[in-house]
C-alpha cells in the first residue's frame, strides 16, 4: 500500500488516474480523496490524496521513484509540484 499525499486540491480524480496509468496493471485498488480550497486566507488549502494498493513490490518501487516530485500543470498553465 502507498499513500500519495499533498496532491493539488483542484486535481480531478480522472486526471490523477491518467497520470498513474503506466502502473495501472499492478494497482489492485485506489481510493482518491479530493481536497478543498481554504475557506479563509488564514487557513491552508486541504490537499488531495490517494491510497493505492499494488500487487507487485517492484512496480511499487518504480512508482515511488518515478512519481516523487511529479509536477502537475493546471488549466491556466501554472506548475504545481
PDB file of N, CA, C and O in Angstrom, chain B, residues numbered from 101:
ATOM      1  N   UNK B 101       0.847  -1.186   0.000  1.00  0.00           N
ATOM      2  CA  UNK B 101       0.000   0.000   0.000  1.00  0.00           C
ATOM      3  C   UNK B 101       0.879   1.232   0.000  1.00  0.00           C
ATOM      4  O   UNK B 101       1.993   1.224   0.524  1.00  0.00           O
ATOM      5  N   UNK B 102       0.363   2.280  -0.592  1.00  0.00           N
ATOM      6  CA  UNK B 102       1.081   3.554  -0.601  1.00  0.00           C
ATOM      7  C   UNK B 102       0.054   4.680  -0.530  1.00  0.00           C
ATOM      8  O   UNK B 102      -1.057   4.566  -1.049  1.00  0.00           O
ATOM      9  N   UNK B 103       0.451   5.765   0.124  1.00  0.00           N
ATOM     10  CA  UNK B 103      -0.383   6.958   0.199  1.00  0.00           C
ATOM     11  C   UNK B 103       0.330   8.053  -0.573  1.00  0.00           C
ATOM     12  O   UNK B 103       1.490   8.359  -0.300  1.00  0.00           O
ATOM     13  N   UNK B 104      -0.359   8.639  -1.530  1.00  0.00           N
ATOM     14  CA  UNK B 104       0.182   9.769  -2.293  1.00  0.00           C
ATOM     15  C   UNK B 104      -0.439  11.017  -1.673  1.00  0.00           C
ATOM     16  O   UNK B 104      -1.632  11.275  -1.832  1.00  0.00           O
ATOM     17  N   UNK B 105       0.382  11.785  -0.968  1.00  0.00           N
ATOM     18  CA  UNK B 105      -0.114  12.949  -0.234  1.00  0.00           C
ATOM     19  C   UNK B 105       0.260  14.246  -0.951  1.00  0.00           C
ATOM     20  O   UNK B 105       1.069  14.270  -1.878  1.00  0.00           O
ATOM     21  N   UNK B 106      -0.363  15.310  -0.480  1.00  0.00           N
ATOM     22  CA  UNK B 106      -0.061  16.674  -0.944  1.00  0.00           C
ATOM     23  C   UNK B 106      -0.295  16.863  -2.446  1.00  0.00           C
ATOM     24  O   UNK B 106       0.433  17.599  -3.112  1.00  0.00           O
ATOM     25  N   UNK B 107      -1.315  16.192  -2.961  1.00  0.00           N
ATOM     26  CA  UNK B 107      -1.724  16.429  -4.346  1.00  0.00           C
ATOM     27  C   UNK B 107      -2.482  17.750  -4.405  1.00  0.00           C
ATOM     28  O   UNK B 107      -3.107  18.128  -3.413  1.00  0.00           O
ATOM     29  N   UNK B 108      -2.453  18.462  -5.519  1.00  0.00           N
ATOM     30  CA  UNK B 108      -3.195  19.721  -5.620  1.00  0.00           C
ATOM     31  C   UNK B 108      -4.677  19.520  -5.307  1.00  0.00           C
ATOM     32  O   UNK B 108      -5.287  18.551  -5.760  1.00  0.00           O
ATOM     33  N   UNK B 109      -5.251  20.440  -4.530  1.00  0.00           N
ATOM     34  CA  UNK B 109      -6.652  20.287  -4.126  1.00  0.00           C
ATOM     35  C   UNK B 109      -7.607  20.323  -5.307  1.00  0.00           C
ATOM     36  O   UNK B 109      -8.690  19.742  -5.236  1.00  0.00           O
ATOM     37  N   UNK B 110      -7.232  20.988  -6.389  1.00  0.00           N
ATOM     38  CA  UNK B 110      -8.110  21.113  -7.550  1.00  0.00           C
ATOM     39  C   UNK B 110      -7.906  20.000  -8.575  1.00  0.00           C
ATOM     40  O   UNK B 110      -8.512  20.034  -9.646  1.00  0.00           O
ATOM     41  N   UNK B 111      -7.065  19.015  -8.265  1.00  0.00           N
ATOM     42  CA  UNK B 111      -6.776  17.924  -9.196  1.00  0.00           C
ATOM     43  C   UNK B 111      -7.947  16.935  -9.250  1.00  0.00           C
ATOM     44  O   UNK B 111      -8.257  16.306  -8.238  1.00  0.00           O
ATOM     45  N   UNK B 112      -8.599  16.784 -10.401  1.00  0.00           N
ATOM     46  CA  UNK B 112      -9.693  15.815 -10.518  1.00  0.00           C
ATOM     47  C   UNK B 112      -9.159  14.378 -10.503  1.00  0.00           C
ATOM     48  O   UNK B 112      -8.024  14.121 -10.904  1.00  0.00           O
ATOM     49  N   UNK B 113      -9.980  13.468 -10.044  1.00  0.00           N
ATOM     50  CA  UNK B 113      -9.573  12.073  -9.941  1.00  0.00           C
ATOM     51  C   UNK B 113      -9.210  11.487 -11.297  1.00  0.00           C
ATOM     52  O   UNK B 113      -8.244  10.730 -11.396  1.00  0.00           O
ATOM     53  N   UNK B 114      -9.957  11.818 -12.341  1.00  0.00           N
ATOM     54  CA  UNK B 114      -9.675  11.228 -13.649  1.00  0.00           C
ATOM     55  C   UNK B 114      -8.304  11.646 -14.186  1.00  0.00           C
ATOM     56  O   UNK B 114      -7.635  10.853 -14.848  1.00  0.00           O
ATOM     57  N   UNK B 115      -7.888  12.862 -13.913  1.00  0.00           N
ATOM     58  CA  UNK B 115      -6.557  13.306 -14.353  1.00  0.00           C
ATOM     59  C   UNK B 115      -5.479  12.585 -13.551  1.00  0.00           C
ATOM     60  O   UNK B 115      -4.450  12.198 -14.105  1.00  0.00           O
ATOM     61  N   UNK B 116      -5.707  12.404 -12.252  1.00  0.00           N
ATOM     62  CA  UNK B 116      -4.761  11.640 -11.446  1.00  0.00           C
ATOM     63  C   UNK B 116      -4.647  10.214 -11.981  1.00  0.00           C
ATOM     64  O   UNK B 116      -3.541   9.691 -12.120  1.00  0.00           O
ATOM     65  N   UNK B 117      -5.775   9.587 -12.279  1.00  0.00           N
ATOM     66  CA  UNK B 117      -5.762   8.218 -12.799  1.00  0.00           C
ATOM     67  C   UNK B 117      -5.040   8.127 -14.136  1.00  0.00           C
ATOM     68  O   UNK B 117      -4.336   7.150 -14.390  1.00  0.00           O
ATOM     69  N   UNK B 118      -5.203   9.137 -15.001  1.00  0.00           N
ATOM     70  CA  UNK B 118      -4.461   9.159 -16.267  1.00  0.00           C
ATOM     71  C   UNK B 118      -2.966   9.281 -16.015  1.00  0.00           C
ATOM     72  O   UNK B 118      -2.160   8.714 -16.754  1.00  0.00           O
ATOM     73  N   UNK B 119      -2.594  10.017 -14.975  1.00  0.00           N
ATOM     74  CA  UNK B 119      -1.186  10.223 -14.643  1.00  0.00           C
ATOM     75  C   UNK B 119      -0.522   8.926 -14.192  1.00  0.00           C
ATOM     76  O   UNK B 119       0.656   8.703 -14.470  1.00  0.00           O
ATOM     77  N   UNK B 120      -1.267   8.077 -13.502  1.00  0.00           N
ATOM     78  CA  UNK B 120      -0.691   6.833 -12.982  1.00  0.00           C
ATOM     79  C   UNK B 120      -1.012   5.628 -13.874  1.00  0.00           C
ATOM     80  O   UNK B 120      -0.806   4.486 -13.464  1.00  0.00           O
ATOM     81  N   UNK B 121      -1.500   5.867 -15.054  1.00  0.00           N
ATOM     82  CA  UNK B 121      -1.922   4.801 -15.967  1.00  0.00           C
ATOM     83  C   UNK B 121      -0.789   3.820 -16.277  1.00  0.00           C
ATOM     84  O   UNK B 121      -1.039   2.633 -16.486  1.00  0.00           O
ATOM     85  N   UNK B 122       0.431   4.299 -16.308  1.00  0.00           N
ATOM     86  CA  UNK B 122       1.592   3.454 -16.595  1.00  0.00           C
ATOM     87  C   UNK B 122       1.676   2.264 -15.636  1.00  0.00           C
ATOM     88  O   UNK B 122       2.141   1.190 -16.019  1.00  0.00           O
ATOM     89  N   UNK B 123       1.231   2.451 -14.400  1.00  0.00           N
ATOM     90  CA  UNK B 123       1.323   1.419 -13.373  1.00  0.00           C
ATOM     91  C   UNK B 123      -0.022   0.734 -13.110  1.00  0.00           C
ATOM     92  O   UNK B 123      -0.112  -0.103 -12.211  1.00  0.00           O
ATOM     93  N   UNK B 124      -1.051   1.064 -13.860  1.00  0.00           N
ATOM     94  CA  UNK B 124      -2.409   0.599 -13.561  1.00  0.00           C
ATOM     95  C   UNK B 124      -2.555  -0.926 -13.602  1.00  0.00           C
ATOM     96  O   UNK B 124      -3.424  -1.472 -12.922  1.00  0.00           O
ATOM     97  N   UNK B 125      -1.738  -1.611 -14.372  1.00  0.00           N
ATOM     98  CA  UNK B 125      -1.844  -3.071 -14.461  1.00  0.00           C
ATOM     99  C   UNK B 125      -1.516  -3.758 -13.129  1.00  0.00           C
ATOM    100  O   UNK B 125      -1.932  -4.896 -12.911  1.00  0.00           O
ATOM    101  N   UNK B 126      -0.777  -3.085 -12.238  1.00  0.00           N
ATOM    102  CA  UNK B 126      -0.434  -3.665 -10.942  1.00  0.00           C
ATOM    103  C   UNK B 126      -1.111  -2.960  -9.771  1.00  0.00           C
ATOM    104  O   UNK B 126      -0.801  -3.260  -8.618  1.00  0.00           O
ATOM    105  N   UNK B 127      -2.028  -2.031 -10.038  1.00  0.00           N
ATOM    106  CA  UNK B 127      -2.771  -1.370  -8.967  1.00  0.00           C
ATOM    107  C   UNK B 127      -4.039  -2.178  -8.720  1.00  0.00           C
ATOM    108  O   UNK B 127      -4.880  -2.325  -9.606  1.00  0.00           O
ATOM    109  N   UNK B 128      -4.162  -2.701  -7.502  1.00  0.00           N
ATOM    110  CA  UNK B 128      -5.298  -3.555  -7.175  1.00  0.00           C
ATOM    111  C   UNK B 128      -6.488  -2.752  -6.651  1.00  0.00           C
ATOM    112  O   UNK B 128      -7.633  -3.176  -6.809  1.00  0.00           O
ATOM    113  N   UNK B 129      -6.233  -1.605  -6.032  1.00  0.00           N
ATOM    114  CA  UNK B 129      -7.320  -0.738  -5.578  1.00  0.00           C
ATOM    115  C   UNK B 129      -6.820   0.693  -5.462  1.00  0.00           C
ATOM    116  O   UNK B 129      -5.625   0.955  -5.321  1.00  0.00           O
ATOM    117  N   UNK B 130      -7.772   1.601  -5.525  1.00  0.00           N
ATOM    118  CA  UNK B 130      -7.483   3.037  -5.489  1.00  0.00           C
ATOM    119  C   UNK B 130      -8.605   3.744  -4.745  1.00  0.00           C
ATOM    120  O   UNK B 130      -9.784   3.508  -5.005  1.00  0.00           O
ATOM    121  N   UNK B 131      -8.228   4.606  -3.825  1.00  0.00           N
ATOM    122  CA  UNK B 131      -9.194   5.461  -3.138  1.00  0.00           C
ATOM    123  C   UNK B 131      -8.664   6.890  -3.228  1.00  0.00           C
ATOM    124  O   UNK B 131      -7.612   7.198  -2.668  1.00  0.00           O
ATOM    125  N   UNK B 132      -9.377   7.750  -3.921  1.00  0.00           N
ATOM    126  CA  UNK B 132      -8.951   9.136  -4.137  1.00  0.00           C
ATOM    127  C   UNK B 132      -9.836  10.059  -3.302  1.00  0.00           C
ATOM    128  O   UNK B 132     -11.063   9.970  -3.351  1.00  0.00           O
ATOM    129  N   UNK B 133      -9.205  10.939  -2.542  1.00  0.00           N
ATOM    130  CA  UNK B 133      -9.943  11.902  -1.732  1.00  0.00           C
ATOM    131  C   UNK B 133      -9.574  13.296  -2.208  1.00  0.00           C
ATOM    132  O   UNK B 133      -8.430  13.737  -2.089  1.00  0.00           O
ATOM    133  N   UNK B 134     -10.578  13.979  -2.752  1.00  0.00           N
ATOM    134  CA  UNK B 134     -10.363  15.311  -3.316  1.00  0.00           C
ATOM    135  C   UNK B 134     -10.201  16.328  -2.200  1.00  0.00           C
ATOM    136  O   UNK B 134     -10.925  16.295  -1.205  1.00  0.00           O
ATOM    137  N   UNK B 135      -9.252  17.226  -2.372  1.00  0.00           N
ATOM    138  CA  UNK B 135      -9.006  18.286  -1.405  1.00  0.00           C
ATOM    139  C   UNK B 135     -10.000  19.425  -1.545  1.00  0.00           C
ATOM    140  O   UNK B 135     -10.918  19.384  -2.364  1.00  0.00           O
ATOM    141  N   UNK B 136      -9.790  20.448  -0.716  1.00  0.00           N
ATOM    142  CA  UNK B 136     -10.690  21.598  -0.720  1.00  0.00           C
ATOM    143  C   UNK B 136      -9.870  22.883  -0.585  1.00  0.00           C
ATOM    144  O   UNK B 136      -8.823  22.896   0.064  1.00  0.00           O
ATOM    145  N   UNK B 137     -10.354  23.961  -1.202  1.00  0.00           N
ATOM    146  CA  UNK B 137      -9.669  25.245  -1.010  1.00  0.00           C
ATOM    147  C   UNK B 137      -9.944  25.766   0.405  1.00  0.00           C
ATOM    148  O   UNK B 137     -10.939  25.407   1.035  1.00  0.00           O
ATOM    149  N   UNK B 138      -9.056  26.601   0.874  1.00  0.00           N
ATOM    150  CA  UNK B 138      -9.231  27.199   2.192  1.00  0.00           C
ATOM    151  C   UNK B 138     -10.466  28.090   2.208  1.00  0.00           C
ATOM    152  O   UNK B 138     -10.764  28.772   1.227  1.00  0.00           O
ATOM    153  N   UNK B 139     -11.181  28.079   3.328  1.00  0.00           N
ATOM    154  CA  UNK B 139     -12.378  28.917   3.450  1.00  0.00           C
ATOM    155  C   UNK B 139     -12.023  30.364   3.760  1.00  0.00           C
ATOM    156  O   UNK B 139     -12.775  31.281   3.430  1.00  0.00           O
ATOM    157  N   UNK B 140     -10.881  30.562   4.390  1.00  0.00           N
ATOM    158  CA  UNK B 140     -10.411  31.921   4.679  1.00  0.00           C
ATOM    159  C   UNK B 140      -8.922  31.993   4.347  1.00  0.00           C
ATOM    160  O   UNK B 140      -8.257  30.968   4.197  1.00  0.00           O
ATOM    161  N   UNK B 141      -8.416  33.204   4.236  1.00  0.00           N
ATOM    162  CA  UNK B 141      -6.992  33.369   3.920  1.00  0.00           C
ATOM    163  C   UNK B 141      -6.102  32.925   5.077  1.00  0.00           C
ATOM    164  O   UNK B 141      -4.923  32.634   4.874  1.00  0.00           O
ATOM    165  N   UNK B 142      -6.644  32.872   6.265  1.00  0.00           N
ATOM    166  CA  UNK B 142      -5.863  32.474   7.428  1.00  0.00           C
ATOM    167  C   UNK B 142      -5.635  30.961   7.487  1.00  0.00           C
ATOM    168  O   UNK B 142      -4.804  30.487   8.262  1.00  0.00           O
ATOM    169  N   UNK B 143      -6.359  30.216   6.682  1.00  0.00           N
ATOM    170  CA  UNK B 143      -6.235  28.754   6.691  1.00  0.00           C
ATOM    171  C   UNK B 143      -5.534  28.273   5.433  1.00  0.00           C
ATOM    172  O   UNK B 143      -5.466  28.987   4.432  1.00  0.00           O
ATOM    173  N   UNK B 144      -5.017  27.061   5.495  1.00  0.00           N
ATOM    174  CA  UNK B 144      -4.355  26.443   4.351  1.00  0.00           C
ATOM    175  C   UNK B 144      -5.349  25.611   3.541  1.00  0.00           C
ATOM    176  O   UNK B 144      -6.360  25.145   4.067  1.00  0.00           O
ATOM    177  N   UNK B 145      -5.047  25.433   2.257  1.00  0.00           N
ATOM    178  CA  UNK B 145      -5.834  24.524   1.432  1.00  0.00           C
ATOM    179  C   UNK B 145      -5.677  23.105   1.964  1.00  0.00           C
ATOM    180  O   UNK B 145      -4.648  22.765   2.548  1.00  0.00           O
ATOM    181  N   UNK B 146      -6.693  22.288   1.761  1.00  0.00           N
ATOM    182  CA  UNK B 146      -6.621  20.883   2.133  1.00  0.00           C
ATOM    183  C   UNK B 146      -6.237  20.111   0.877  1.00  0.00           C
ATOM    184  O   UNK B 146      -6.984  20.093  -0.102  1.00  0.00           O
ATOM    185  N   UNK B 147      -5.079  19.482   0.908  1.00  0.00           N
ATOM    186  CA  UNK B 147      -4.564  18.766  -0.253  1.00  0.00           C
ATOM    187  C   UNK B 147      -5.406  17.531  -0.561  1.00  0.00           C
ATOM    188  O   UNK B 147      -6.026  16.943   0.326  1.00  0.00           O
ATOM    189  N   UNK B 148      -5.413  17.154  -1.835  1.00  0.00           N
ATOM    190  CA  UNK B 148      -5.990  15.871  -2.228  1.00  0.00           C
ATOM    191  C   UNK B 148      -4.996  14.784  -1.856  1.00  0.00           C
ATOM    192  O   UNK B 148      -3.813  15.053  -1.643  1.00  0.00           O
ATOM    193  N   UNK B 149      -5.489  13.550  -1.779  1.00  0.00           N
ATOM    194  CA  UNK B 149      -4.602  12.426  -1.506  1.00  0.00           C
ATOM    195  C   UNK B 149      -5.192  11.169  -2.141  1.00  0.00           C
ATOM    196  O   UNK B 149      -6.383  11.104  -2.442  1.00  0.00           O
ATOM    197  N   UNK B 150      -4.341  10.190  -2.333  1.00  0.00           N
ATOM    198  CA  UNK B 150      -4.779   8.938  -2.941  1.00  0.00           C
ATOM    199  C   UNK B 150      -4.132   7.768  -2.205  1.00  0.00           C
ATOM    200  O   UNK B 150      -2.966   7.823  -1.816  1.00  0.00           O
ATOM    201  N   UNK B 151      -4.906   6.728  -2.029  1.00  0.00           N
ATOM    202  CA  UNK B 151      -4.425   5.484  -1.431  1.00  0.00           C
ATOM    203  C   UNK B 151      -4.409   4.441  -2.533  1.00  0.00           C
ATOM    204  O   UNK B 151      -5.416   4.224  -3.208  1.00  0.00           O
ATOM    205  N   UNK B 152      -3.273   3.799  -2.715  1.00  0.00           N
ATOM    206  CA  UNK B 152      -3.112   2.819  -3.786  1.00  0.00           C
ATOM    207  C   UNK B 152      -2.621   1.493  -3.223  1.00  0.00           C
ATOM    208  O   UNK B 152      -1.777   1.463  -2.327  1.00  0.00           O
ATOM    209  N   UNK B 153      -3.148   0.413  -3.749  1.00  0.00           N
ATOM    210  CA  UNK B 153      -2.657  -0.916  -3.420  1.00  0.00           C
ATOM    211  C   UNK B 153      -1.986  -1.512  -4.645  1.00  0.00           C
ATOM    212  O   UNK B 153      -2.548  -1.502  -5.740  1.00  0.00           O
ATOM    213  N   UNK B 154      -0.785  -2.027  -4.453  1.00  0.00           N
ATOM    214  CA  UNK B 154      -0.035  -2.631  -5.561  1.00  0.00           C
ATOM    215  C   UNK B 154       0.083  -4.126  -5.344  1.00  0.00           C
ATOM    216  O   UNK B 154       0.224  -4.582  -4.209  1.00  0.00           O
ATOM    217  N   UNK B 155       0.028  -4.889  -6.417  1.00  0.00           N
ATOM    218  CA  UNK B 155       0.162  -6.338  -6.333  1.00  0.00           C
ATOM    219  C   UNK B 155       1.609  -6.783  -6.494  1.00  0.00           C
ATOM    220  O   UNK B 155       1.934  -7.946  -6.254  1.00  0.00           O
ATOM    221  N   UNK B 156       2.471  -5.868  -6.895  1.00  0.00           N
ATOM    222  CA  UNK B 156       3.854  -6.218  -7.193  1.00  0.00           C
ATOM    223  C   UNK B 156       4.779  -5.201  -6.525  1.00  0.00           C
ATOM    224  O   UNK B 156       4.645  -3.998  -6.748  1.00  0.00           O
ATOM    225  N   UNK B 157       5.710  -5.679  -5.712  1.00  0.00           N
ATOM    226  CA  UNK B 157       6.631  -4.781  -4.987  1.00  0.00           C
ATOM    227  C   UNK B 157       7.546  -4.007  -5.938  1.00  0.00           C
ATOM    228  O   UNK B 157       7.858  -2.844  -5.682  1.00  0.00           O
ATOM    229  N   UNK B 158       7.973  -4.632  -7.021  1.00  0.00           N
ATOM    230  CA  UNK B 158       8.850  -3.940  -7.979  1.00  0.00           C
ATOM    231  C   UNK B 158       8.129  -2.760  -8.632  1.00  0.00           C
ATOM    232  O   UNK B 158       8.720  -1.699  -8.832  1.00  0.00           O
ATOM    233  N   UNK B 159       6.864  -2.949  -8.959  1.00  0.00           N
ATOM    234  CA  UNK B 159       6.076  -1.863  -9.539  1.00  0.00           C
ATOM    235  C   UNK B 159       5.883  -0.747  -8.528  1.00  0.00           C
ATOM    236  O   UNK B 159       5.942   0.431  -8.880  1.00  0.00           O
ATOM    237  N   UNK B 160       5.654  -1.109  -7.282  1.00  0.00           N
ATOM    238  CA  UNK B 160       5.517  -0.114  -6.215  1.00  0.00           C
ATOM    239  C   UNK B 160       6.779   0.728  -6.104  1.00  0.00           C
ATOM    240  O   UNK B 160       6.695   1.953  -6.020  1.00  0.00           O
ATOM    241  N   UNK B 161       7.938   0.098  -6.101  1.00  0.00           N
ATOM    242  CA  UNK B 161       9.201   0.842  -6.019  1.00  0.00           C
ATOM    243  C   UNK B 161       9.407   1.740  -7.231  1.00  0.00           C
ATOM    244  O   UNK B 161       9.856   2.878  -7.095  1.00  0.00           O
ATOM    245  N   UNK B 162       9.079   1.231  -8.417  1.00  0.00           N
ATOM    246  CA  UNK B 162       9.183   2.043  -9.634  1.00  0.00           C
ATOM    247  C   UNK B 162       8.256   3.246  -9.555  1.00  0.00           C
ATOM    248  O   UNK B 162       8.640   4.356  -9.924  1.00  0.00           O
ATOM    249  N   UNK B 163       7.027   3.026  -9.071  1.00  0.00           N
ATOM    250  CA  UNK B 163       6.074   4.128  -8.920  1.00  0.00           C
ATOM    251  C   UNK B 163       6.627   5.187  -7.971  1.00  0.00           C
ATOM    252  O   UNK B 163       6.593   6.377  -8.281  1.00  0.00           O
ATOM    253  N   UNK B 164       7.134   4.761  -6.824  1.00  0.00           N
ATOM    254  CA  UNK B 164       7.649   5.710  -5.829  1.00  0.00           C
ATOM    255  C   UNK B 164       8.811   6.532  -6.390  1.00  0.00           C
ATOM    256  O   UNK B 164       8.871   7.744  -6.184  1.00  0.00           O
ATOM    257  N   UNK B 165       9.721   5.884  -7.090  1.00  0.00           N
ATOM    258  CA  UNK B 165      10.875   6.586  -7.660  1.00  0.00           C
ATOM    259  C   UNK B 165      10.447   7.549  -8.772  1.00  0.00           C
ATOM    260  O   UNK B 165      10.978   8.655  -8.878  1.00  0.00           O
ATOM    261  N   UNK B 166       9.500   7.131  -9.586  1.00  0.00           N
ATOM    262  CA  UNK B 166       9.089   7.936 -10.735  1.00  0.00           C
ATOM    263  C   UNK B 166       8.130   9.051 -10.372  1.00  0.00           C
ATOM    264  O   UNK B 166       8.191  10.132 -10.957  1.00  0.00           O
ATOM    265  N   UNK B 167       7.248   8.808  -9.420  1.00  0.00           N
ATOM    266  CA  UNK B 167       6.182   9.768  -9.137  1.00  0.00           C
ATOM    267  C   UNK B 167       6.580  10.824  -8.117  1.00  0.00           C
ATOM    268  O   UNK B 167       5.963  11.888  -8.070  1.00  0.00           O
ATOM    269  N   UNK B 168       7.591  10.561  -7.303  1.00  0.00           N
ATOM    270  CA  UNK B 168       8.025  11.511  -6.284  1.00  0.00           C
ATOM    271  C   UNK B 168       8.456  12.824  -6.941  1.00  0.00           C
ATOM    272  O   UNK B 168       9.330  12.834  -7.807  1.00  0.00           O
ATOM    273  N   UNK B 169       7.838  13.925  -6.525  1.00  0.00           N
ATOM    274  CA  UNK B 169       8.152  15.229  -7.087  1.00  0.00           C
ATOM    275  C   UNK B 169       7.469  15.526  -8.402  1.00  0.00           C
ATOM    276  O   UNK B 169       7.829  16.491  -9.077  1.00  0.00           O
ATOM    277  N   UNK B 170       6.488  14.719  -8.787  1.00  0.00           N
ATOM    278  CA  UNK B 170       5.771  14.918 -10.053  1.00  0.00           C
ATOM    279  C   UNK B 170       5.154  16.326 -10.100  1.00  0.00           C
ATOM    280  O   UNK B 170       4.602  16.800  -9.107  1.00  0.00           O
ATOM    281  N   UNK B 171       5.251  16.974 -11.238  1.00  0.00           N
ATOM    282  CA  UNK B 171       4.701  18.310 -11.421  1.00  0.00           C
ATOM    283  C   UNK B 171       3.432  18.226 -12.262  1.00  0.00           C
ATOM    284  O   UNK B 171       3.412  17.612 -13.329  1.00  0.00           O
ATOM    285  N   UNK B 172       2.374  18.856 -11.758  1.00  0.00           N
ATOM    286  CA  UNK B 172       1.117  18.952 -12.494  1.00  0.00           C
ATOM    287  C   UNK B 172       1.012  20.348 -13.087  1.00  0.00           C
ATOM    288  O   UNK B 172       1.540  21.307 -12.524  1.00  0.00           O
ATOM    289  N   UNK B 173       0.331  20.464 -14.225  1.00  0.00           N
ATOM    290  CA  UNK B 173       0.089  21.763 -14.859  1.00  0.00           C
ATOM    291  C   UNK B 173      -1.413  21.966 -14.914  1.00  0.00           C
ATOM    292  O   UNK B 173      -2.139  21.147 -15.477  1.00  0.00           O
ATOM    293  N   UNK B 174      -1.883  23.078 -14.320  1.00  0.00           N
ATOM    294  CA  UNK B 174      -3.335  23.316 -14.296  1.00  0.00           C
ATOM    295  C   UNK B 174      -3.807  23.927 -15.606  1.00  0.00           C
ATOM    296  O   UNK B 174      -3.006  24.142 -16.516  1.00  0.00           O
ATOM    297  N   UNK B 175      -5.098  24.205 -15.707  1.00  0.00           N
ATOM    298  CA  UNK B 175      -5.696  24.701 -16.950  1.00  0.00           C
ATOM    299  C   UNK B 175      -5.180  26.086 -17.336  1.00  0.00           C
ATOM    300  O   UNK B 175      -5.323  26.497 -18.488  1.00  0.00           O
ATOM    301  N   UNK B 176      -4.583  26.812 -16.387  1.00  0.00           N
ATOM    302  CA  UNK B 176      -4.032  28.141 -16.662  1.00  0.00           C
ATOM    303  C   UNK B 176      -2.544  28.096 -16.991  1.00  0.00           C
ATOM    304  O   UNK B 176      -1.915  29.133 -17.201  1.00  0.00           O
ATOM    305  N   UNK B 177      -1.987  26.886 -17.034  1.00  0.00           N
ATOM    306  CA  UNK B 177      -0.578  26.733 -17.348  1.00  0.00           C
ATOM    307  C   UNK B 177       0.349  26.898 -16.145  1.00  0.00           C
ATOM    308  O   UNK B 177       1.565  26.991 -16.309  1.00  0.00           O
ATOM    309  N   UNK B 178      -0.216  26.935 -14.942  1.00  0.00           N
ATOM    310  CA  UNK B 178       0.579  27.077 -13.725  1.00  0.00           C
ATOM    311  C   UNK B 178       1.129  25.704 -13.327  1.00  0.00           C
ATOM    312  O   UNK B 178       0.421  24.698 -13.391  1.00  0.00           O
ATOM    313  N   UNK B 179       2.384  25.678 -12.920  1.00  0.00           N
ATOM    314  CA  UNK B 179       3.008  24.433 -12.480  1.00  0.00           C
ATOM    315  C   UNK B 179       2.744  24.231 -10.991  1.00  0.00           C
ATOM    316  O   UNK B 179       2.925  25.142 -10.184  1.00  0.00           O
ATOM    317  N   UNK B 180       2.313  23.018 -10.644  1.00  0.00           N
ATOM    318  CA  UNK B 180       2.027  22.684  -9.257  1.00  0.00           C
ATOM    319  C   UNK B 180       2.842  21.431  -8.925  1.00  0.00           C
ATOM    320  O   UNK B 180       2.662  20.382  -9.543  1.00  0.00           O
ATOM    321  N   UNK B 181       3.731  21.551  -7.954  1.00  0.00           N
ATOM    322  CA  UNK B 181       4.589  20.430  -7.575  1.00  0.00           C
ATOM    323  C   UNK B 181       4.035  19.765  -6.347  1.00  0.00           C
ATOM    324  O   UNK B 181       4.610  18.793  -5.858  1.00  0.00           O
TER     325      UNK B 181
END
